[in-house]
Amino acid sequence: TSYIPITTYGKQAENDAKYLKKGSAVTAEGSIHSWSKPAEKKYGFNFVAHTVHYGKRTAPSANRPASTDATPAEAGNPPAENGDPAPAANDPSGQSSGDWMADYARTEAEMQRQRRA
């Protein structure tokens, strides 16, 4: 099994931290960013997600031990405190502009600010 590191920001990251565990199944849309340190012979990549959909919880089977990595029962984003669906975007306001490129640009700007800090 291969795992791909995923980075999210804002409300999306808050919901991910609350509802996901390491190894949880998700479907994500975003972009891949690669990095390298040739002098150290190190390289890698990170997937920056602008949308994350959670997988369905699966019941334990007789052939498989119960997992502690269960995700919310419903696919998509978990409900907010008031029962409404949680925002899908990862910008600080938690609201999607409906334009993933604009949301992505905000995410990129946030990443640049964090790198400088």
Biopython code that builds the backbone (N, CA, C, O; Angstrom):
import numpy as np
from Bio.PDB.StructureBuilder import StructureBuilder

atoms = [
    (1, "THR", "N", (0.845, -1.179, 0.000)),
    (1, "THR", "CA", (0.000, 0.000, 0.000)),
    (1, "THR", "C", (0.886, 1.235, 0.000)),
    (1, "THR", "O", (1.870, 1.301, 0.737)),
    (2, "SER", "N", (0.543, 2.198, -0.813)),
    (2, "SER", "CA", (1.267, 3.466, -0.852)),
    (2, "SER", "C", (0.369, 4.571, -0.322)),
    (2, "SER", "O", (-0.831, 4.598, -0.595)),
    (3, "TYR", "N", (0.956, 5.468, 0.430)),
    (3, "TYR", "CA", (0.221, 6.605, 0.962)),
    (3, "TYR", "C", (0.823, 7.877, 0.402)),
    (3, "TYR", "O", (2.041, 7.975, 0.254)),
    (4, "ILE", "N", (-0.004, 8.842, 0.091)),
    (4, "ILE", "CA", (0.436, 10.117, -0.453)),
    (4, "ILE", "C", (0.131, 11.193, 0.582)),
    (4, "ILE", "O", (-1.010, 11.307, 1.030)),
    (5, "PRO", "N", (1.136, 11.989, 0.972)),
    (5, "PRO", "CA", (0.867, 13.064, 1.931)),
    (5, "PRO", "C", (-0.019, 14.133, 1.301)),
    (5, "PRO", "O", (0.199, 14.540, 0.160)),
    (6, "ILE", "N", (-1.016, 14.580, 2.053)),
    (6, "ILE", "CA", (-1.946, 15.605, 1.574)),
    (6, "ILE", "C", (-1.924, 16.775, 2.553)),
    (6, "ILE", "O", (-1.947, 16.578, 3.768)),
    (7, "THR", "N", (-1.879, 17.991, 2.018)),
    (7, "THR", "CA", (-1.912, 19.203, 2.829)),
    (7, "THR", "C", (-3.214, 19.942, 2.548)),
    (7, "THR", "O", (-3.603, 20.117, 1.394)),
    (8, "THR", "N", (-3.886, 20.374, 3.618)),
    (8, "THR", "CA", (-5.077, 21.212, 3.492)),
    (8, "THR", "C", (-4.919, 22.392, 4.442)),
    (8, "THR", "O", (-4.061, 22.374, 5.324)),
    (9, "TYR", "N", (-5.746, 23.417, 4.262)),
    (9, "TYR", "CA", (-5.663, 24.625, 5.077)),
    (9, "TYR", "C", (-7.045, 25.062, 5.535)),
    (9, "TYR", "O", (-8.061, 24.618, 5.000)),
    (10, "GLY", "N", (-7.068, 25.939, 6.534)),
    (10, "GLY", "CA", (-8.296, 26.576, 6.997)),
    (10, "GLY", "C", (-9.313, 25.598, 7.549)),
    (10, "GLY", "O", (-8.962, 24.627, 8.219)),
    (11, "LYS", "N", (-10.590, 25.868, 7.257)),
    (11, "LYS", "CA", (-11.685, 25.031, 7.758)),
    (11, "LYS", "C", (-11.561, 23.591, 7.263)),
    (11, "LYS", "O", (-11.882, 22.650, 7.989)),
    (12, "GLN", "N", (-11.094, 23.422, 6.021)),
    (12, "GLN", "CA", (-10.919, 22.063, 5.497)),
    (12, "GLN", "C", (-9.937, 21.303, 6.379)),
    (12, "GLN", "O", (-10.185, 20.147, 6.722)),
    (13, "ALA", "N", (-8.834, 21.931, 6.749)),
    (13, "ALA", "CA", (-7.838, 21.281, 7.598)),
    (13, "ALA", "C", (-8.415, 20.975, 8.984)),
    (13, "ALA", "O", (-8.137, 19.921, 9.554)),
    (14, "GLU", "N", (-9.216, 21.896, 9.522)),
    (14, "GLU", "CA", (-9.839, 21.661, 10.826)),
    (14, "GLU", "C", (-10.754, 20.437, 10.774)),
    (14, "GLU", "O", (-10.711, 19.588, 11.665)),
    (15, "ASN", "N", (-11.583, 20.346, 9.728)),
    (15, "ASN", "CA", (-12.478, 19.194, 9.586)),
    (15, "ASN", "C", (-11.683, 17.911, 9.372)),
    (15, "ASN", "O", (-12.027, 16.868, 9.928)),
    (16, "ASP", "N", (-10.627, 17.979, 8.572)),
    (16, "ASP", "CA", (-9.804, 16.795, 8.327)),
    (16, "ASP", "C", (-9.191, 16.293, 9.627)),
    (16, "ASP", "O", (-9.196, 15.091, 9.895)),
    (17, "ALA", "N", (-8.661, 17.212, 10.439)),
    (17, "ALA", "CA", (-8.050, 16.822, 11.710)),
    (17, "ALA", "C", (-9.078, 16.188, 12.644)),
    (17, "ALA", "O", (-8.757, 15.276, 13.407)),
    (18, "LYS", "N", (-10.300, 16.672, 12.578)),
    (18, "LYS", "CA", (-11.359, 16.176, 13.464)),
    (18, "LYS", "C", (-11.879, 14.802, 13.037)),
    (18, "LYS", "O", (-12.153, 13.956, 13.888)),
    (19, "TYR", "N", (-12.017, 14.572, 11.731)),
    (19, "TYR", "CA", (-12.698, 13.379, 11.251)),
    (19, "TYR", "C", (-11.808, 12.303, 10.639)),
    (19, "TYR", "O", (-12.266, 11.179, 10.435)),
    (20, "LEU", "N", (-10.550, 12.617, 10.341)),
    (20, "LEU", "CA", (-9.691, 11.634, 9.682)),
    (20, "LEU", "C", (-8.586, 11.146, 10.603)),
    (20, "LEU", "O", (-8.158, 11.852, 11.516)),
    (21, "LYS", "N", (-8.139, 9.940, 10.352)),
    (21, "LYS", "CA", (-6.991, 9.342, 11.035)),
    (21, "LYS", "C", (-5.973, 8.963, 9.973)),
    (21, "LYS", "O", (-6.310, 8.883, 8.791)),
    (22, "LYS", "N", (-4.746, 8.732, 10.377)),
    (22, "LYS", "CA", (-3.722, 8.299, 9.435)),
    (22, "LYS", "C", (-4.203, 7.037, 8.723)),
    (22, "LYS", "O", (-4.637, 6.080, 9.364)),
    (23, "GLY", "N", (-4.123, 7.045, 7.400)),
    (23, "GLY", "CA", (-4.544, 5.896, 6.607)),
    (23, "GLY", "C", (-6.004, 5.914, 6.194)),
    (23, "GLY", "O", (-6.446, 5.008, 5.488)),
    (24, "SER", "N", (-6.778, 6.933, 6.616)),
    (24, "SER", "CA", (-8.185, 7.024, 6.209)),
    (24, "SER", "C", (-8.277, 7.187, 4.697)),
    (24, "SER", "O", (-7.458, 7.871, 4.085)),
    (25, "ALA", "N", (-9.281, 6.553, 4.105)),
    (25, "ALA", "CA", (-9.485, 6.657, 2.661)),
    (25, "ALA", "C", (-10.185, 7.967, 2.333)),
    (25, "ALA", "O", (-11.209, 8.297, 2.931)),
    (26, "VAL", "N", (-9.634, 8.709, 1.387)),
    (26, "VAL", "CA", (-10.242, 9.949, 0.921)),
    (26, "VAL", "C", (-10.090, 10.045, -0.592)),
    (26, "VAL", "O", (-9.250, 9.375, -1.193)),
    (27, "THR", "N", (-10.907, 10.880, -1.185)),
    (27, "THR", "CA", (-10.738, 11.291, -2.572)),
    (27, "THR", "C", (-10.478, 12.782, -2.510)),
    (27, "THR", "O", (-11.229, 13.519, -1.870)),
    (28, "ALA", "N", (-9.416, 13.236, -3.171)),
    (28, "ALA", "CA", (-9.052, 14.644, -3.087)),
    (28, "ALA", "C", (-8.757, 15.217, -4.465)),
    (28, "ALA", "O", (-8.279, 14.521, -5.360)),
    (29, "GLU", "N", (-9.053, 16.506, -4.611)),
    (29, "GLU", "CA", (-8.716, 17.247, -5.823)),
    (29, "GLU", "C", (-7.745, 18.344, -5.423)),
    (29, "GLU", "O", (-7.951, 19.023, -4.417)),
    (30, "GLY", "N", (-6.689, 18.521, -6.204)),
    (30, "GLY", "CA", (-5.711, 19.545, -5.886)),
    (30, "GLY", "C", (-4.552, 19.501, -6.844)),
    (30, "GLY", "O", (-4.719, 19.193, -8.024)),
    (31, "SER", "N", (-3.365, 19.812, -6.337)),
    (31, "SER", "CA", (-2.174, 19.824, -7.185)),
    (31, "SER", "C", (-0.986, 19.234, -6.433)),
    (31, "SER", "O", (-0.924, 19.264, -5.204)),
    (32, "ILE", "N", (-0.049, 18.701, -7.205)),
    (32, "ILE", "CA", (1.149, 18.087, -6.638)),
    (32, "ILE", "C", (2.290, 19.093, -6.691)),
    (32, "ILE", "O", (2.515, 19.745, -7.711)),
    (33, "HIS", "N", (3.003, 19.208, -5.582)),
    (33, "HIS", "CA", (4.175, 20.070, -5.490)),
    (33, "HIS", "C", (5.372, 19.187, -5.165)),
    (33, "HIS", "O", (5.330, 18.407, -4.214)),
    (34, "SER", "N", (6.432, 19.304, -5.948)),
    (34, "SER", "CA", (7.630, 18.508, -5.686)),
    (34, "SER", "C", (8.714, 19.391, -5.080)),
    (34, "SER", "O", (8.709, 20.610, -5.253)),
    (35, "TRP", "N", (9.638, 18.761, -4.374)),
    (35, "TRP", "CA", (10.767, 19.465, -3.789)),
    (35, "TRP", "C", (11.985, 18.561, -3.879)),
    (35, "TRP", "O", (11.862, 17.342, -3.990)),
    (36, "SER", "N", (13.151, 19.165, -3.830)),
    (36, "SER", "CA", (14.375, 18.368, -3.845)),
    (36, "SER", "C", (15.494, 19.121, -3.149)),
    (36, "SER", "O", (15.527, 20.351, -3.121)),
    (37, "LYS", "N", (16.401, 18.349, -2.594)),
    (37, "LYS", "CA", (17.632, 18.852, -1.986)),
    (37, "LYS", "C", (18.761, 18.012, -2.580)),
    (37, "LYS", "O", (19.203, 17.043, -1.963)),
    (38, "PRO", "N", (19.232, 18.380, -3.781)),
    (38, "PRO", "CA", (20.223, 17.557, -4.480)),
    (38, "PRO", "C", (21.483, 17.286, -3.662)),
    (38, "PRO", "O", (22.036, 16.188, -3.725)),
    (39, "ALA", "N", (21.939, 18.272, -2.898)),
    (39, "ALA", "CA", (23.151, 18.075, -2.099)),
    (39, "ALA", "C", (22.970, 16.960, -1.075)),
    (39, "ALA", "O", (23.932, 16.278, -0.721)),
    (40, "GLU", "N", (21.753, 16.775, -0.603)),
    (40, "GLU", "CA", (21.461, 15.730, 0.381)),
    (40, "GLU", "C", (20.843, 14.494, -0.263)),
    (40, "GLU", "O", (20.510, 13.530, 0.426)),
    (41, "LYS", "N", (20.691, 14.527, -1.586)),
    (41, "LYS", "CA", (20.064, 13.431, -2.332)),
    (41, "LYS", "C", (18.680, 13.101, -1.774)),
    (41, "LYS", "O", (18.312, 11.936, -1.625)),
    (42, "LYS", "N", (17.931, 14.153, -1.472)),
    (42, "LYS", "CA", (16.569, 13.992, -0.964)),
    (42, "LYS", "C", (15.605, 14.649, -1.935)),
    (42, "LYS", "O", (15.911, 15.679, -2.535)),
    (43, "TYR", "N", (14.454, 14.046, -2.080)),
    (43, "TYR", "CA", (13.413, 14.612, -2.921)),
    (43, "TYR", "C", (12.073, 14.085, -2.433)),
    (43, "TYR", "O", (12.013, 13.101, -1.697)),
    (44, "GLY", "N", (11.029, 14.728, -2.837)),
    (44, "GLY", "CA", (9.700, 14.274, -2.447)),
    (44, "GLY", "C", (8.631, 15.118, -3.096)),
    (44, "GLY", "O", (8.904, 15.965, -3.946)),
    (45, "PHE", "N", (7.421, 14.870, -2.681)),
    (45, "PHE", "CA", (6.298, 15.628, -3.202)),
    (45, "PHE", "C", (5.237, 15.727, -2.137)),
    (45, "PHE", "O", (5.224, 14.962, -1.173)),
    (46, "ASN", "N", (4.355, 16.672, -2.322)),
    (46, "ASN", "CA", (3.226, 16.862, -1.425)),
    (46, "ASN", "C", (2.018, 17.223, -2.277)),
    (46, "ASN", "O", (2.129, 17.974, -3.246)),
    (47, "PHE", "N", (0.892, 16.693, -1.913)),
    (47, "PHE", "CA", (-0.352, 16.976, -2.622)),
    (47, "PHE", "C", (-1.103, 18.033, -1.829)),
    (47, "PHE", "O", (-1.449, 17.804, -0.670)),
    (48, "VAL", "N", (-1.359, 19.187, -2.435)),
    (48, "VAL", "CA", (-2.131, 20.250, -1.788)),
    (48, "VAL", "C", (-3.561, 20.138, -2.292)),
    (48, "VAL", "O", (-3.841, 20.394, -3.463)),
    (49, "ALA", "N", (-4.458, 19.753, -1.399)),
    (49, "ALA", "CA", (-5.856, 19.507, -1.775)),
    (49, "ALA", "C", (-6.690, 20.765, -1.601)),
    (49, "ALA", "O", (-6.591, 21.451, -0.584)),
    (50, "HIS", "N", (-7.508, 21.064, -2.598)),
    (50, "HIS", "CA", (-8.469, 22.154, -2.449)),
    (50, "HIS", "C", (-9.855, 21.601, -2.144)),
    (50, "HIS", "O", (-10.731, 22.347, -1.708)),
    (51, "THR", "N", (-10.071, 20.303, -2.365)),
    (51, "THR", "CA", (-11.324, 19.637, -2.011)),
    (51, "THR", "C", (-11.002, 18.231, -1.519)),
    (51, "THR", "O", (-10.221, 17.517, -2.149)),
    (52, "VAL", "N", (-11.594, 17.832, -0.404)),
    (52, "VAL", "CA", (-11.400, 16.489, 0.141)),
    (52, "VAL", "C", (-12.770, 15.874, 0.403)),
    (52, "VAL", "O", (-13.621, 16.487, 1.046)),
    (53, "HIS", "N", (-12.976, 14.668, -0.097)),
    (53, "HIS", "CA", (-14.206, 13.917, 0.158)),
    (53, "HIS", "C", (-13.827, 12.699, 0.983)),
    (53, "HIS", "O", (-12.916, 11.955, 0.622)),
    (54, "TYR", "N", (-14.521, 12.499, 2.081)),
    (54, "TYR", "CA", (-14.216, 11.388, 2.976)),
    (54, "TYR", "C", (-14.854, 10.103, 2.477)),
    (54, "TYR", "O", (-15.940, 10.119, 1.896)),
    (55, "GLY", "N", (-14.164, 8.983, 2.709)),
    (55, "GLY", "CA", (-14.684, 7.675, 2.330)),
    (55, "GLY", "C", (-15.755, 7.227, 3.297)),
    (55, "GLY", "O", (-15.938, 7.813, 4.363)),
    (56, "LYS", "N", (-16.453, 6.187, 2.912)),
    (56, "LYS", "CA", (-17.492, 5.636, 3.789)),
    (56, "LYS", "C", (-16.869, 4.714, 4.820)),
    (56, "LYS", "O", (-15.859, 4.058, 4.566)),
    (57, "ARG", "N", (-17.491, 4.677, 5.983)),
    (57, "ARG", "CA", (-17.055, 3.768, 7.039)),
    (57, "ARG", "C", (-17.395, 2.353, 6.605)),
    (57, "ARG", "O", (-18.482, 2.095, 6.088)),
    (58, "THR", "N", (-16.465, 1.444, 6.819)),
    (58, "THR", "CA", (-16.709, 0.050, 6.471)),
    (58, "THR", "C", (-16.841, -0.760, 7.746)),
    (58, "THR", "O", (-16.135, -0.521, 8.726)),
    (59, "ALA", "N", (-17.747, -1.713, 7.722)),
    (59, "ALA", "CA", (-17.946, -2.582, 8.877)),
    (59, "ALA", "C", (-16.829, -3.614, 8.923)),
    (59, "ALA", "O", (-16.385, -4.086, 7.877)),
    (60, "PRO", "N", (-16.365, -3.973, 10.121)),
    (60, "PRO", "CA", (-15.334, -5.000, 10.216)),
    (60, "PRO", "C", (-15.855, -6.327, 9.669)),
    (60, "PRO", "O", (-17.020, -6.674, 9.863)),
    (61, "SER", "N", (-14.987, -7.061, 8.987)),
    (61, "SER", "CA", (-15.373, -8.374, 8.473)),
    (61, "SER", "C", (-14.647, -9.448, 9.272)),
    (61, "SER", "O", (-13.722, -9.154, 10.029)),
    (62, "ALA", "N", (-15.070, -10.677, 9.099)),
    (62, "ALA", "CA", (-14.453, -11.787, 9.816)),
    (62, "ALA", "C", (-13.003, -11.977, 9.384)),
    (62, "ALA", "O", (-12.186, -12.463, 10.166)),
    (63, "ASN", "N", (-12.673, -11.599, 8.151)),
    (63, "ASN", "CA", (-11.317, -11.772, 7.639)),
    (63, "ASN", "C", (-10.394, -10.614, 7.970)),
    (63, "ASN", "O", (-9.188, -10.691, 7.739)),
    (64, "ARG", "N", (-10.957, -9.538, 8.511)),
    (64, "ARG", "CA", (-10.168, -8.344, 8.742)),
    (64, "ARG", "C", (-10.441, -7.842, 10.150)),
    (64, "ARG", "O", (-11.597, -7.769, 10.567)),
    (65, "PRO", "N", (-9.387, -7.494, 10.893)),
    (65, "PRO", "CA", (-9.620, -6.969, 12.235)),
    (65, "PRO", "C", (-10.277, -5.597, 12.173)),
    (65, "PRO", "O", (-10.158, -4.879, 11.180)),
    (66, "ALA", "N", (-10.969, -5.250, 13.243)),
    (66, "ALA", "CA", (-11.606, -3.934, 13.309)),
    (66, "ALA", "C", (-10.539, -2.863, 13.254)),
    (66, "ALA", "O", (-9.462, -3.024, 13.828)),
    (67, "SER", "N", (-10.828, -1.778, 12.574)),
    (67, "SER", "CA", (-9.876, -0.686, 12.418)),
    (67, "SER", "C", (-10.272, 0.472, 13.311)),
    (67, "SER", "O", (-11.455, 0.711, 13.550)),
    (68, "THR", "N", (-9.273, 1.190, 13.802)),
    (68, "THR", "CA", (-9.548, 2.405, 14.565)),
    (68, "THR", "C", (-9.485, 3.620, 13.662)),
    (68, "THR", "O", (-9.611, 4.753, 14.127)),
    (69, "ASP", "N", (-9.289, 3.387, 12.352)),
    (69, "ASP", "CA", (-9.168, 4.481, 11.398)),
    (69, "ASP", "C", (-10.479, 4.776, 10.686)),
    (69, "ASP", "O", (-10.458, 5.243, 9.547)),
    (70, "ALA", "N", (-11.613, 4.523, 11.315)),
    (70, "ALA", "CA", (-12.911, 4.733, 10.669)),
    (70, "ALA", "C", (-13.123, 6.215, 10.390)),
    (70, "ALA", "O", (-12.679, 7.075, 11.152)),
    (71, "THR", "N", (-13.798, 6.495, 9.304)),
    (71, "THR", "CA", (-14.117, 7.861, 8.913)),
    (71, "THR", "C", (-15.618, 8.055, 9.035)),
    (71, "THR", "O", (-16.341, 7.086, 9.261)),
    (72, "PRO", "N", (-16.108, 9.287, 8.892)),
    (72, "PRO", "CA", (-17.553, 9.506, 9.004)),
    (72, "PRO", "C", (-18.342, 8.620, 8.047)),
    (72, "PRO", "O", (-17.864, 8.265, 6.970)),
    (73, "ALA", "N", (-19.535, 8.276, 8.451)),
    (73, "ALA", "CA", (-20.340, 7.328, 7.679)),
    (73, "ALA", "C", (-20.748, 7.867, 6.319)),
    (73, "ALA", "O", (-20.883, 7.098, 5.367)),
    (74, "GLU", "N", (-20.944, 9.143, 6.213)),
    (74, "GLU", "CA", (-21.382, 9.701, 4.943)),
    (74, "GLU", "C", (-20.201, 10.236, 4.163)),
    (74, "GLU", "O", (-19.286, 10.831, 4.732)),
    (75, "ALA", "N", (-20.225, 10.021, 2.841)),
    (75, "ALA", "CA", (-19.183, 10.574, 1.991)),
    (75, "ALA", "C", (-19.349, 12.084, 1.935)),
    (75, "ALA", "O", (-20.426, 12.610, 2.217)),
    (76, "GLY", "N", (-18.297, 12.764, 1.577)),
    (76, "GLY", "CA", (-18.340, 14.214, 1.497)),
    (76, "GLY", "C", (-17.866, 14.828, 2.790)),
    (76, "GLY", "O", (-17.332, 14.137, 3.657)),
    (77, "ASN", "N", (-18.058, 16.106, 2.920)),
    (77, "ASN", "CA", (-17.584, 16.793, 4.104)),
    (77, "ASN", "C", (-18.537, 16.568, 5.264)),
    (77, "ASN", "O", (-19.748, 16.475, 5.063)),
    (78, "PRO", "N", (-17.996, 16.478, 6.491)),
    (78, "PRO", "CA", (-18.838, 16.242, 7.662)),
    (78, "PRO", "C", (-19.712, 17.454, 7.949)),
    (78, "PRO", "O", (-19.404, 18.561, 7.507)),
    (79, "PRO", "N", (-20.805, 17.252, 8.689)),
    (79, "PRO", "CA", (-21.677, 18.379, 8.991)),
    (79, "PRO", "C", (-21.011, 19.362, 9.940)),
    (79, "PRO", "O", (-20.189, 18.974, 10.770)),
    (80, "ALA", "N", (-21.361, 20.615, 9.816)),
    (80, "ALA", "CA", (-20.882, 21.633, 10.734)),
    (80, "ALA", "C", (-21.661, 21.500, 12.038)),
    (80, "ALA", "O", (-22.567, 20.674, 12.149)),
    (81, "GLU", "N", (-21.302, 22.319, 13.020)),
    (81, "GLU", "CA", (-21.955, 22.253, 14.329)),
    (81, "GLU", "C", (-23.471, 22.416, 14.228)),
    (81, "GLU", "O", (-24.204, 21.807, 15.008)),
    (82, "ASN", "N", (-23.954, 23.225, 13.286)),
    (82, "ASN", "CA", (-25.390, 23.463, 13.171)),
    (82, "ASN", "C", (-26.096, 22.430, 12.300)),
    (82, "ASN", "O", (-27.294, 22.553, 12.048)),
    (83, "GLY", "N", (-25.360, 21.400, 11.832)),
    (83, "GLY", "CA", (-25.960, 20.352, 11.024)),
    (83, "GLY", "C", (-25.863, 20.594, 9.535)),
    (83, "GLY", "O", (-26.126, 19.684, 8.748)),
    (84, "ASP", "N", (-25.484, 21.820, 9.118)),
    (84, "ASP", "CA", (-25.293, 22.100, 7.697)),
    (84, "ASP", "C", (-24.017, 21.421, 7.224)),
    (84, "ASP", "O", (-23.119, 21.176, 8.029)),
    (85, "PRO", "N", (-23.918, 21.111, 5.925)),
    (85, "PRO", "CA", (-22.668, 20.541, 5.431)),
    (85, "PRO", "C", (-21.519, 21.508, 5.672)),
    (85, "PRO", "O", (-21.673, 22.724, 5.549)),
    (86, "ALA", "N", (-20.362, 20.947, 6.019)),
    (86, "ALA", "CA", (-19.188, 21.785, 6.248)),
    (86, "ALA", "C", (-18.697, 22.356, 4.927)),
    (86, "ALA", "O", (-18.895, 21.739, 3.880)),
    (87, "PRO", "N", (-18.065, 23.510, 4.954)),
    (87, "PRO", "CA", (-17.540, 24.092, 3.723)),
    (87, "PRO", "C", (-16.485, 23.188, 3.102)),
    (87, "PRO", "O", (-15.718, 22.545, 3.819)),
    (88, "ALA", "N", (-16.441, 23.135, 1.790)),
    (88, "ALA", "CA", (-15.471, 22.297, 1.100)),
    (88, "ALA", "C", (-14.155, 23.004, 0.879)),
    (88, "ALA", "O", (-13.134, 22.342, 0.689)),
    (89, "ALA", "N", (-14.138, 24.301, 0.895)),
    (89, "ALA", "CA", (-12.912, 25.037, 0.597)),
    (89, "ALA", "C", (-12.004, 25.078, 1.805)),
    (89, "ALA", "O", (-12.427, 24.813, 2.930)),
    (90, "ASN", "N", (-10.747, 25.415, 1.556)),
    (90, "ASN", "CA", (-9.786, 25.461, 2.642)),
    (90, "ASN", "C", (-9.248, 26.869, 2.859)),
    (90, "ASN", "O", (-8.159, 27.027, 3.411)),
    (91, "ASP", "N", (-9.976, 27.884, 2.444)),
    (91, "ASP", "CA", (-9.521, 29.241, 2.700)),
    (91, "ASP", "C", (-9.913, 29.629, 4.120)),
    (91, "ASP", "O", (-10.771, 28.979, 4.718)),
    (92, "PRO", "N", (-9.297, 30.685, 4.677)),
    (92, "PRO", "CA", (-9.535, 31.026, 6.082)),
    (92, "PRO", "C", (-10.997, 31.232, 6.444)),
    (92, "PRO", "O", (-11.386, 30.945, 7.576)),
    (93, "SER", "N", (-11.815, 31.718, 5.526)),
    (93, "SER", "CA", (-13.221, 31.945, 5.847)),
    (93, "SER", "C", (-14.016, 30.653, 5.827)),
    (93, "SER", "O", (-15.126, 30.592, 6.355)),
    (94, "GLY", "N", (-13.438, 29.599, 5.206)),
    (94, "GLY", "CA", (-14.143, 28.338, 5.095)),
    (94, "GLY", "C", (-15.167, 28.331, 3.981)),
    (94, "GLY", "O", (-15.896, 27.351, 3.827)),
    (95, "GLN", "N", (-15.245, 29.399, 3.198)),
    (95, "GLN", "CA", (-16.223, 29.484, 2.123)),
    (95, "GLN", "C", (-15.537, 29.341, 0.777)),
    (95, "GLN", "O", (-14.504, 29.963, 0.531)),
    (96, "SER", "N", (-16.097, 28.540, -0.075)),
    (96, "SER", "CA", (-15.566, 28.371, -1.419)),
    (96, "SER", "C", (-16.081, 29.489, -2.307)),
    (96, "SER", "O", (-17.238, 29.898, -2.209)),
    (97, "SER", "N", (-15.206, 29.974, -3.173)),
    (97, "SER", "CA", (-15.632, 30.991, -4.125)),
    (97, "SER", "C", (-16.381, 30.352, -5.281)),
    (97, "SER", "O", (-16.987, 31.051, -6.093)),
    (98, "GLY", "N", (-16.343, 29.023, -5.362)),
    (98, "GLY", "CA", (-16.924, 28.323, -6.492)),
    (98, "GLY", "C", (-15.939, 28.227, -7.640)),
    (98, "GLY", "O", (-16.214, 27.571, -8.646)),
    (99, "ASP", "N", (-14.798, 28.873, -7.497)),
    (99, "ASP", "CA", (-13.745, 28.875, -8.508)),
    (99, "ASP", "C", (-12.517, 28.223, -7.890)),
    (99, "ASP", "O", (-11.815, 28.853, -7.099)),
    (100, "TRP", "N", (-12.251, 26.974, -8.238)),
    (100, "TRP", "CA", (-11.157, 26.260, -7.591)),
    (100, "TRP", "C", (-9.813, 26.909, -7.869)),
    (100, "TRP", "O", (-8.905, 26.804, -7.044)),
    (101, "MET", "N", (-9.655, 27.581, -9.013)),
    (101, "MET", "CA", (-8.382, 28.251, -9.300)),
    (101, "MET", "C", (-8.161, 29.409, -8.326)),
    (101, "MET", "O", (-7.041, 29.615, -7.859)),
    (102, "ALA", "N", (-9.206, 30.158, -8.019)),
    (102, "ALA", "CA", (-9.080, 31.253, -7.054)),
    (102, "ALA", "C", (-8.794, 30.689, -5.667)),
    (102, "ALA", "O", (-7.965, 31.228, -4.934)),
    (103, "ASP", "N", (-9.483, 29.598, -5.303)),
    (103, "ASP", "CA", (-9.228, 28.953, -4.016)),
    (103, "ASP", "C", (-7.795, 28.443, -3.954)),
    (103, "ASP", "O", (-7.127, 28.568, -2.928)),
    (104, "TYR", "N", (-7.325, 27.867, -5.057)),
    (104, "TYR", "CA", (-5.958, 27.361, -5.126)),
    (104, "TYR", "C", (-4.956, 28.508, -4.962)),
    (104, "TYR", "O", (-3.969, 28.367, -4.240)),
    (105, "ALA", "N", (-5.201, 29.633, -5.624)),
    (105, "ALA", "CA", (-4.302, 30.784, -5.521)),
    (105, "ALA", "C", (-4.213, 31.266, -4.077)),
    (105, "ALA", "O", (-3.131, 31.620, -3.609)),
    (106, "ARG", "N", (-5.346, 31.283, -3.361)),
    (106, "ARG", "CA", (-5.322, 31.665, -1.948)),
    (106, "ARG", "C", (-4.512, 30.661, -1.137)),
    (106, "ARG", "O", (-3.766, 31.049, -0.238)),
    (107, "THR", "N", (-4.651, 29.372, -1.447)),
    (107, "THR", "CA", (-3.892, 28.338, -0.750)),
    (107, "THR", "C", (-2.401, 28.522, -0.998)),
    (107, "THR", "O", (-1.596, 28.425, -0.072)),
    (108, "GLU", "N", (-2.036, 28.786, -2.246)),
    (108, "GLU", "CA", (-0.625, 29.013, -2.582)),
    (108, "GLU", "C", (-0.076, 30.219, -1.825)),
    (108, "GLU", "O", (1.037, 30.166, -1.302)),
    (109, "ALA", "N", (-0.844, 31.301, -1.762)),
    (109, "ALA", "CA", (-0.407, 32.493, -1.040)),
    (109, "ALA", "C", (-0.210, 32.181, 0.439)),
    (109, "ALA", "O", (0.754, 32.645, 1.048)),
    (110, "GLU", "N", (-1.115, 31.400, 1.019)),
    (110, "GLU", "CA", (-0.997, 31.003, 2.422)),
    (110, "GLU", "C", (0.250, 30.152, 2.637)),
    (110, "GLU", "O", (0.947, 30.323, 3.637)),
    (111, "MET", "N", (0.537, 29.245, 1.718)),
    (111, "MET", "CA", (1.742, 28.414, 1.828)),
    (111, "MET", "C", (2.997, 29.283, 1.791)),
    (111, "MET", "O", (3.934, 29.049, 2.554)),
    (112, "GLN", "N", (3.022, 30.274, 0.917)),
    (112, "GLN", "CA", (4.175, 31.176, 0.831)),
    (112, "GLN", "C", (4.357, 31.936, 2.141)),
    (112, "GLN", "O", (5.482, 32.080, 2.620)),
    (113, "ARG", "N", (3.256, 32.427, 2.730)),
    (113, "ARG", "CA", (3.347, 33.133, 4.015)),
    (113, "ARG", "C", (3.890, 32.212, 5.097)),
    (113, "ARG", "O", (4.711, 32.637, 5.910)),
    (114, "GLN", "N", (3.447, 30.962, 5.123)),
    (114, "GLN", "CA", (3.910, 30.022, 6.139)),
    (114, "GLN", "C", (5.380, 29.680, 5.957)),
    (114, "GLN", "O", (6.096, 29.499, 6.943)),
    (115, "ARG", "N", (5.840, 29.588, 4.723)),
    (115, "ARG", "CA", (7.256, 29.295, 4.472)),
    (115, "ARG", "C", (8.144, 30.435, 4.954)),
    (115, "ARG", "O", (9.245, 30.200, 5.452)),
    (116, "ARG", "N", (7.669, 31.668, 4.808)),
    (116, "ARG", "CA", (8.460, 32.830, 5.236)),
    (116, "ARG", "C", (8.474, 32.975, 6.752)),
    (116, "ARG", "O", (9.401, 33.566, 7.305)),
    (117, "ALA", "N", (7.471, 32.452, 7.425)),
    (117, "ALA", "CA", (7.362, 32.610, 8.888)),
    (117, "ALA", "C", (8.358, 31.742, 9.631)),
    (117, "ALA", "O", (8.395, 31.758, 10.862)),
]
sb = StructureBuilder()
sb.init_structure("model")
sb.init_model(0)
sb.init_chain("A")
sb.init_seg("    ")
for serial, (resi, resn, name, xyz) in enumerate(atoms, 1):
    if name == "N":
        sb.init_residue(resn, " ", resi, " ")
    sb.init_atom(name, np.array(xyz, "f"), 0.0, 1.0, " ", f" {name:<3s}", serial, name[0])
structure = sb.get_structure()
